[in-house]
Amino acid sequence: MDRDNLLAPGWSHVVSSSHDIGELERFRIEVGAPPPALQLNNPRWPHLDLKDLPRELALARPDVTVFDTTRDLIRYVRRPRGITS
């Protein structure tokens, strides 16, 4: 999860390290985000877009890795898949 999306202040992205859509959907429900928060329009990067209370709840969870920037999050997502750019 990124701490804050620089292009959309007040929003954060949440990804599954294994690109597991079911995991993202369960997490969406756990933090109380609405169904449209689940973004599946890019098959290489399914993610949640969170703001307000769901975002704050996600940021506070000890089981969530938080990256300071979206760029750091993207590097993390790409690294296990062998994508370097």
N, CA, C and O atoms as a Tinker XYZ file with bonds, in Angstrom:
   340  protein
     1  N      0.853000   -1.170000    0.000000    73     2
     2  CA     0.000000    0.000000    0.000000    64     1     3
     3  C      0.894000    1.226000    0.000000    63     2     4     5
     4  O      1.894000    1.282000    0.716000    81     3
     5  N      0.521000    2.214000   -0.817000    73     3     6
     6  CA     1.262000    3.468000   -0.741000    64     5     7
     7  C      0.595000    4.386000    0.276000    63     6     8     9
     8  O     -0.623000    4.369000    0.452000    81     7
     9  N      1.420000    5.184000    0.939000    73     7    10
    10  CA     0.917000    6.073000    1.983000    64     9    11
    11  C     -0.012000    7.125000    1.396000    63    10    12    13
    12  O     -1.039000    7.454000    1.990000    81    11
    13  N      0.344000    7.644000    0.248000    73    11    14
    14  CA    -0.482000    8.672000   -0.389000    64    13    15
    15  C     -0.160000    8.710000   -1.868000    63    14    16    17
    16  O      1.008000    8.688000   -2.256000    81    15
    17  N     -1.183000    8.766000   -2.686000    73    15    18
    18  CA    -1.019000    8.882000   -4.131000    64    17    19
    19  C     -0.742000   10.351000   -4.438000    63    18    20    21
    20  O     -1.611000   11.199000   -4.235000    81    19
    21  N      0.457000   10.657000   -4.924000    73    19    22
    22  CA     0.835000   12.045000   -5.168000    64    21    23
    23  C     -0.041000   12.723000   -6.219000    63    22    24    25
    24  O     -0.215000   13.941000   -6.189000    81    23
    25  N     -0.591000   11.938000   -7.146000    73    23    26
    26  CA    -1.456000   12.512000   -8.177000    64    25    27
    27  C     -2.894000   12.675000   -7.702000    63    26    28    29
    28  O     -3.680000   13.389000   -8.325000    81    27
    29  N     -3.236000   12.021000   -6.612000    73    27    30
    30  CA    -4.587000   12.110000   -6.049000    64    29    31
    31  C     -4.478000   12.136000   -4.526000    63    30    32    33
    32  O     -4.683000   11.114000   -3.871000    81    31
    33  N     -4.158000   13.303000   -3.960000    73    31    34
    34  CA    -4.000000   13.401000   -2.504000    64    33    35
    35  C     -5.228000   12.874000   -1.753000    63    34    36    37
    36  O     -6.369000   13.111000   -2.149000    81    35
    37  N     -4.960000   12.155000   -0.663000    73    35    38
    38  CA    -6.037000   11.579000    0.134000    64    37    39
    39  C     -6.432000   10.173000   -0.296000    63    38    40    41
    40  O     -7.285000    9.546000    0.331000    81    39
    41  N     -5.819000    9.682000   -1.354000    73    39    42
    42  CA    -6.076000    8.332000   -1.863000    64    41    43
    43  C     -4.827000    7.483000   -1.711000    63    42    44    45
    44  O     -3.710000    7.999000   -1.719000    81    43
    45  N     -5.023000    6.178000   -1.573000    73    43    46
    46  CA    -3.923000    5.217000   -1.547000    64    45    47
    47  C     -4.292000    4.017000   -2.405000    63    46    48    49
    48  O     -5.466000    3.702000   -2.598000    81    47
    49  N     -3.251000    3.351000   -2.917000    73    47    50
    50  CA    -3.416000    2.094000   -3.650000    64    49    51
    51  C     -3.092000    0.946000   -2.710000    63    50    52    53
    52  O     -2.195000    1.053000   -1.873000    81    51
    53  N     -3.817000   -0.142000   -2.848000    73    51    54
    54  CA    -3.507000   -1.382000   -2.138000    64    53    55
    55  C     -3.392000   -2.483000   -3.182000    63    54    56    57
    56  O     -4.267000   -2.638000   -4.033000    81    55
    57  N     -2.308000   -3.243000   -3.109000    73    55    58
    58  CA    -2.104000   -4.350000   -4.040000    64    57    59
    59  C     -1.893000   -5.639000   -3.262000    63    58    60    61
    60  O     -1.548000   -5.621000   -2.080000    81    59
    61  N     -2.102000   -6.739000   -3.936000    73    59    62
    62  CA    -1.777000   -8.057000   -3.394000    64    61    63
    63  C     -0.400000   -8.429000   -3.928000    63    62    64    65
    64  O     -0.139000   -8.291000   -5.123000    81    63
    65  N      0.472000   -8.895000   -3.060000    73    63    66
    66  CA     1.813000   -9.267000   -3.526000    64    65    67
    67  C      1.776000  -10.427000   -4.514000    63    66    68    69
    68  O      2.731000  -10.642000   -5.260000    81    67
    69  N      0.671000  -11.176000   -4.521000    73    67    70
    70  CA     0.541000  -12.287000   -5.464000    64    69    71
    71  C     -0.520000  -12.016000   -6.531000    63    70    72    73
    72  O     -0.919000  -12.928000   -7.256000    81    71
    73  N     -0.975000  -10.771000   -6.628000    73    71    74
    74  CA    -1.993000  -10.372000   -7.602000    64    73    75
    75  C     -3.284000  -11.169000   -7.442000    63    74    76    77
    76  O     -3.954000  -11.492000   -8.423000    81    75
    77  N     -3.619000  -11.478000   -6.205000    73    75    78
    78  CA    -4.784000  -12.293000   -5.864000    64    77    79
    79  C     -6.013000  -11.387000   -5.732000    63    78    80    81
    80  O     -6.144000  -10.639000   -4.762000    81    79
    81  N     -6.904000  -11.465000   -6.714000    73    79    82
    82  CA    -8.099000  -10.618000   -6.720000    64    81    83
    83  C     -9.018000  -10.966000   -5.558000    63    82    84    85
    84  O     -9.649000  -10.078000   -4.984000    81    83
    85  N     -9.102000  -12.236000   -5.204000    73    83    86
    86  CA    -9.906000  -12.647000   -4.056000    64    85    87
    87  C     -9.397000  -12.025000   -2.766000    63    86    88    89
    88  O    -10.184000  -11.592000   -1.925000    81    87
    89  N     -8.080000  -11.982000   -2.615000    73    87    90
    90  CA    -7.486000  -11.347000   -1.435000    64    89    91
    91  C     -7.834000   -9.855000   -1.394000    63    90    92    93
    92  O     -8.173000   -9.323000   -0.337000    81    91
    93  N     -7.750000   -9.192000   -2.534000    73    91    94
    94  CA    -8.106000   -7.770000   -2.591000    64    93    95
    95  C     -9.575000   -7.555000   -2.240000    63    94    96    97
    96  O     -9.911000   -6.616000   -1.519000    81    95
    97  N    -10.435000   -8.409000   -2.740000    73    95    98
    98  CA   -11.870000   -8.278000   -2.450000    64    97    99
    99  C    -12.146000   -8.486000   -0.964000    63    98   100   101
   100  O    -12.933000   -7.745000   -0.374000    81    99
   101  N    -11.513000   -9.480000   -0.355000    73    99   102
   102  CA   -11.692000   -9.696000    1.086000    64   101   103
   103  C    -11.188000   -8.494000    1.883000    63   102   104   105
   104  O    -11.830000   -8.063000    2.840000    81   103
   105  N    -10.059000   -7.968000    1.489000    73   103   106
   106  CA    -9.494000   -6.809000    2.173000    64   105   107
   107  C    -10.416000   -5.596000    2.013000    63   106   108   109
   108  O    -10.628000   -4.844000    2.964000    81   107
   109  N    -10.956000   -5.413000    0.818000    73   107   110
   110  CA   -11.900000   -4.315000    0.558000    64   109   111
   111  C    -13.063000   -4.370000    1.535000    63   110   112   113
   112  O    -13.451000   -3.353000    2.111000    81   111
   113  N    -13.608000   -5.548000    1.717000    73   111   114
   114  CA   -14.738000   -5.737000    2.622000    64   113   115
   115  C    -14.308000   -5.480000    4.073000    63   114   116   117
   116  O    -15.029000   -4.832000    4.832000    81   115
   117  N    -13.130000   -5.993000    4.454000    73   115   118
   118  CA   -12.653000   -5.826000    5.836000    64   117   119
   119  C    -12.483000   -4.359000    6.229000    63   118   120   121
   120  O    -12.750000   -3.991000    7.373000    81   119
   121  N    -12.037000   -3.513000    5.284000    73   119   122
   122  CA   -11.826000   -2.106000    5.622000    64   121   123
   123  C    -13.041000   -1.244000    5.285000    63   122   124   125
   124  O    -13.028000   -0.035000    5.518000    81   123
   125  N    -14.080000   -1.856000    4.743000    73   123   126
   126  CA   -15.319000   -1.133000    4.483000    64   125   127
   127  C    -15.324000   -0.254000    3.248000    63   126   128   129
   128  O    -16.077000    0.717000    3.182000    81   127
   129  N    -14.491000   -0.583000    2.267000    73   127   130
   130  CA   -14.472000    0.191000    1.027000    64   129   131
   131  C    -15.611000   -0.266000    0.112000    63   130   132   133
   132  O    -15.999000   -1.433000    0.153000    81   131
   133  N    -16.150000    0.633000   -0.707000    73   131   134
   134  CA   -17.230000    0.261000   -1.614000    64   133   135
   135  C    -16.724000   -0.614000   -2.771000    63   134   136   137
   136  O    -15.531000   -0.596000   -3.076000    81   135
   137  N    -17.613000   -1.377000   -3.414000    73   135   138
   138  CA   -17.197000   -2.252000   -4.520000    64   137   139
   139  C    -16.387000   -1.555000   -5.620000    63   138   140   141
   140  O    -15.454000   -2.163000   -6.145000    81   139
   141  N    -16.701000   -0.307000   -5.992000    73   139   142
   142  CA   -15.894000    0.325000   -7.053000    64   141   143
   143  C    -14.433000    0.573000   -6.671000    63   142   144   145
   144  O    -13.631000    0.935000   -7.532000    81   143
   145  N    -14.076000    0.386000   -5.408000    73   143   146
   146  CA   -12.673000    0.549000   -5.001000    64   145   147
   147  C    -11.781000   -0.500000   -5.650000    63   146   148   149
   148  O    -10.591000   -0.258000   -5.850000    81   147
   149  N    -12.339000   -1.663000   -5.981000    73   147   150
   150  CA   -11.561000   -2.721000   -6.623000    64   149   151
   151  C    -11.385000   -2.377000   -8.098000    63   150   152   153
   152  O    -12.350000   -2.321000   -8.860000    81   151
   153  N    -10.145000   -2.150000   -8.477000    73   151   154
   154  CA    -9.812000   -1.735000   -9.838000    64   153   155
   155  C     -9.203000   -2.900000  -10.605000    63   154   156   157
   156  O     -8.114000   -3.375000  -10.281000    81   155
   157  N     -9.920000   -3.348000  -11.623000    73   155   158
   158  CA    -9.464000   -4.489000  -12.420000    64   157   159
   159  C     -9.196000   -4.096000  -13.869000    63   158   160   161
   160  O     -9.035000   -4.967000  -14.724000    81   159
   161  N     -9.146000   -2.799000  -14.156000    73   159   162
   162  CA    -8.994000   -2.346000  -15.537000    64   161   163
   163  C     -7.594000   -2.566000  -16.095000    63   162   164   165
   164  O     -7.415000   -2.509000  -17.311000    81   163
   165  N     -6.603000   -2.815000  -15.258000    73   163   166
   166  CA    -5.260000   -3.128000  -15.724000    64   165   167
   167  C     -4.900000   -4.520000  -15.211000    63   166   168   169
   168  O     -4.594000   -4.677000  -14.029000    81   167
   169  N     -4.932000   -5.535000  -16.079000    73   167   170
   170  CA    -4.681000   -6.906000  -15.613000    64   169   171
   171  C     -3.286000   -7.109000  -15.020000    63   170   172   173
   172  O     -3.072000   -8.060000  -14.269000    81   171
   173  N     -2.345000   -6.240000  -15.341000    73   171   174
   174  CA    -1.002000   -6.348000  -14.767000    64   173   175
   175  C     -0.944000   -5.786000  -13.354000    63   174   176   177
   176  O      0.002000   -6.057000  -12.614000    81   175
   177  N     -1.964000   -4.995000  -12.973000    73   175   178
   178  CA    -1.910000   -4.347000  -11.671000    64   177   179
   179  C     -3.289000   -4.180000  -11.055000    63   178   180   181
   180  O     -3.762000   -3.054000  -10.898000    81   179
   181  N     -3.953000   -5.304000  -10.696000    73   179   182
   182  CA    -5.227000   -5.170000   -9.981000    64   181   183
   183  C     -4.948000   -4.542000   -8.621000    63   182   184   185
   184  O     -3.957000   -4.878000   -7.972000    81   183
   185  N     -5.806000   -3.643000   -8.192000    73   183   186
   186  CA    -5.556000   -2.951000   -6.929000    64   185   187
   187  C     -6.833000   -2.355000   -6.375000    63   186   188   189
   188  O     -7.872000   -2.333000   -7.036000    81   187
   189  N     -6.734000   -1.875000   -5.153000    73   187   190
   190  CA    -7.821000   -1.119000   -4.541000    64   189   191
   191  C     -7.419000    0.348000   -4.520000    63   190   192   193
   192  O     -6.255000    0.675000   -4.293000    81   191
   193  N     -8.372000    1.219000   -4.756000    73   191   194
   194  CA    -8.205000    2.654000   -4.551000    64   193   195
   195  C     -8.986000    2.998000   -3.290000    63   194   196   197
   196  O    -10.210000    2.868000   -3.251000    81   195
   197  N     -8.270000    3.437000   -2.264000    73   195   198
   198  CA    -8.915000    3.716000   -0.977000    64   197   199
   199  C     -8.778000    5.176000   -0.588000    63   198   200   201
   200  O     -7.760000    5.813000   -0.859000    81   199
   201  N     -9.820000    5.700000    0.054000    73   199   202
   202  CA    -9.780000    7.035000    0.642000    64   201   203
   203  C    -10.609000    7.031000    1.915000    63   202   204   205
   204  O    -11.317000    6.068000    2.209000    81   203
   205  N    -10.512000    8.103000    2.655000    73   203   206
   206  CA   -11.297000    8.313000    3.868000    64   205   207
   207  C    -11.073000    7.183000    4.891000    63   206   208   209
   208  O     -9.953000    6.697000    5.050000    81   207
   209  N    -12.142000    6.775000    5.576000    73   207   210
   210  CA   -12.014000    5.802000    6.658000    64   209   211
   211  C    -11.420000    4.462000    6.203000    63   210   212   213
   212  O    -10.554000    3.935000    6.901000    81   211
   213  N    -11.844000    3.882000    5.063000    73   211   214
   214  CA   -11.212000    2.623000    4.646000    64   213   215
   215  C     -9.695000    2.758000    4.474000    63   214   216   217
   216  O     -8.945000    1.842000    4.811000    81   215
   217  N     -9.254000    3.888000    3.954000    73   215   218
   218  CA    -7.820000    4.137000    3.795000    64   217   219
   219  C     -7.131000    4.200000    5.154000    63   218   220   221
   220  O     -6.077000    3.594000    5.345000    81   219
   221  N     -7.717000    4.922000    6.088000    73   219   222
   222  CA    -7.131000    5.041000    7.423000    64   221   223
   223  C     -7.075000    3.684000    8.127000    63   222   224   225
   224  O     -6.087000    3.366000    8.788000    81   223
   225  N     -8.127000    2.893000    7.985000    73   223   226
   226  CA    -8.133000    1.556000    8.585000    64   225   227
   227  C     -7.050000    0.672000    7.980000    63   226   228   229
   228  O     -6.381000   -0.074000    8.696000    81   227
   229  N     -6.877000    0.755000    6.669000    73   227   230
   230  CA    -5.854000   -0.050000    6.000000    64   229   231
   231  C     -4.455000    0.384000    6.429000    63   230   232   233
   232  O     -3.598000   -0.461000    6.688000    81   231
   233  N     -4.217000    1.692000    6.505000    73   231   234
   234  CA    -2.905000    2.190000    6.912000    64   233   235
   235  C     -2.549000    1.766000    8.333000    63   234   236   237
   236  O     -1.372000    1.598000    8.651000    81   235
   237  N     -3.540000    1.595000    9.177000    73   235   238
   238  CA    -3.307000    1.255000   10.586000    64   237   239
   239  C     -3.084000   -0.236000   10.824000    63   238   240   241
   240  O     -2.685000   -0.633000   11.919000    81   239
   241  N     -3.335000   -1.060000    9.819000    73   239   242
   242  CA    -3.212000   -2.507000   10.022000    64   241   243
   243  C     -1.758000   -2.939000   10.074000    63   242   244   245
   244  O     -0.964000   -2.552000    9.217000    81   243
   245  N     -1.397000   -3.746000   11.082000    73   243   246
   246  CA    -0.008000   -4.188000   11.196000    64   245   247
   247  C      0.403000   -5.186000   10.113000    63   246   248   249
   248  O      1.595000   -5.380000    9.875000    81   247
   249  N     -0.569000   -5.819000    9.455000    73   247   250
   250  CA    -0.244000   -6.806000    8.427000    64   249   251
   251  C     -0.097000   -6.199000    7.039000    63   250   252   253
   252  O      0.064000   -6.932000    6.064000    81   251
   253  N     -0.150000   -4.880000    6.930000    73   251   254
   254  CA    -0.043000   -4.193000    5.648000    64   253   255
   255  C      1.322000   -3.526000    5.551000    63   254   256   257
   256  O      1.730000   -2.794000    6.453000    81   255
   257  N      2.024000   -3.781000    4.454000    73   255   258
   258  CA     3.286000   -3.101000    4.190000    64   257   259
   259  C      2.960000   -1.776000    3.518000    63   258   260   261
   260  O      2.275000   -1.740000    2.496000    81   259
   261  N      3.456000   -0.682000    4.103000    73   259   262
   262  CA     3.161000    0.651000    3.589000    64   261   263
   263  C      4.426000    1.242000    2.978000    63   262   264   265
   264  O      5.481000    1.268000    3.611000    81   263
   265  N      4.306000    1.711000    1.747000    73   263   266
   266  CA     5.396000    2.366000    1.044000    64   265   267
   267  C      5.130000    3.864000    1.025000    63   266   268   269
   268  O      3.982000    4.292000    0.907000    81   267
   269  N      6.175000    4.652000    1.139000    73   267   270
   270  CA     5.995000    6.101000    1.172000    64   269   271
   271  C      5.466000    6.652000   -0.139000    63   270   272   273
   272  O      4.670000    7.591000   -0.135000    81   271
   273  N      5.892000    6.086000   -1.257000    73   271   274
   274  CA     5.480000    6.619000   -2.555000    64   273   275
   275  C      4.859000    5.534000   -3.424000    63   274   276   277
   276  O      5.095000    4.342000   -3.230000    81   275
   277  N      4.067000    5.975000   -4.377000    73   275   278
   278  CA     3.491000    5.046000   -5.349000    64   277   279
   279  C      4.606000    4.395000   -6.154000    63   278   280   281
   280  O      4.519000    3.215000   -6.494000    81   279
   281  N      5.647000    5.152000   -6.460000    73   279   282
   282  CA     6.780000    4.607000   -7.212000    64   281   283
   283  C      7.411000    3.420000   -6.472000    63   282   284   285
   284  O      7.727000    2.400000   -7.085000    81   283
   285  N      7.592000    3.558000   -5.161000    73   283   286
   286  CA     8.148000    2.453000   -4.372000    64   285   287
   287  C      7.214000    1.242000   -4.379000    63   286   288   289
   288  O      7.669000    0.100000   -4.451000    81   287
   289  N      5.926000    1.495000   -4.305000    73   287   290
   290  CA     4.938000    0.410000   -4.355000    64   289   291
   291  C      5.008000   -0.307000   -5.694000    63   290   292   293
   292  O      4.995000   -1.537000   -5.738000    81   291
   293  N      5.081000    0.438000   -6.775000    73   291   294
   294  CA     5.140000   -0.166000   -8.110000    64   293   295
   295  C      6.412000   -0.993000   -8.265000    63   294   296   297
   296  O      6.376000   -2.084000   -8.835000    81   295
   297  N      7.522000   -0.487000   -7.766000    73   295   298
   298  CA     8.771000   -1.273000   -7.816000    64   297   299
   299  C      8.598000   -2.595000   -7.079000    63   298   300   301
   300  O      9.042000   -3.642000   -7.551000    81   299
   301  N      7.957000   -2.540000   -5.928000    73   299   302
   302  CA     7.715000   -3.748000   -5.146000    64   301   303
   303  C      6.830000   -4.740000   -5.917000    63   302   304   305
   304  O      7.104000   -5.940000   -5.941000    81   303
   305  N      5.787000   -4.232000   -6.532000    73   303   306
   306  CA     4.875000   -5.092000   -7.290000    64   305   307
   307  C      5.571000   -5.720000   -8.481000    63   306   308   309
   308  O      5.356000   -6.897000   -8.772000    81   307
   309  N      6.379000   -4.977000   -9.156000    73   307   310
   310  CA     7.045000   -5.484000  -10.366000    64   309   311
   311  C      8.194000   -6.430000  -10.077000    63   310   312   313
   312  O      8.450000   -7.345000  -10.859000    81   311
   313  N      8.882000   -6.229000   -8.983000    73   311   314
   314  CA    10.084000   -7.012000   -8.688000    64   313   315
   315  C      9.848000   -8.515000   -8.694000    63   314   316   317
   316  O     10.601000   -9.227000   -9.358000    81   315
   317  N      8.837000   -9.043000   -7.988000    73   315   318
   318  CA     8.662000  -10.508000   -7.959000    64   317   319
   319  C      8.320000  -11.111000   -9.314000    63   318   320   321
   320  O      8.512000  -12.307000   -9.533000    81   319
   321  N      7.820000  -10.298000  -10.208000    73   319   322
   322  CA     7.413000  -10.819000  -11.514000    64   321   323
   323  C      8.515000  -10.712000  -12.541000    63   322   324   325
   324  O      8.336000  -11.110000  -13.691000    81   323
   325  N      9.666000  -10.173000  -12.135000    73   323   326
   326  CA    10.786000  -10.071000  -13.069000    64   325   327
   327  C     10.704000   -8.886000  -14.000000    63   326   328   329
   328  O     11.447000   -8.832000  -14.981000    81   327
   329  N      9.836000   -7.938000  -13.734000    73   327   330
   330  CA     9.717000   -6.752000  -14.562000    64   329   331
   331  C     10.596000   -5.671000  -13.935000    63   330   332   333
   332  O     10.455000   -5.373000  -12.750000    81   331
   333  N     11.495000   -5.086000  -14.713000    73   331   334
   334  CA    12.448000   -4.152000  -14.144000    64   333   335
   335  C     12.216000   -2.697000  -14.494000    63   334   336   337
   336  O     12.855000   -1.824000  -13.907000    81   335
   337  N     11.345000   -2.409000  -15.410000    73   335   338
   338  CA    11.131000   -0.994000  -15.758000    64   337   339
   339  C      9.701000   -0.590000  -15.575000    63   338   340
   340  O      9.349000    0.564000  -15.822000    81   339
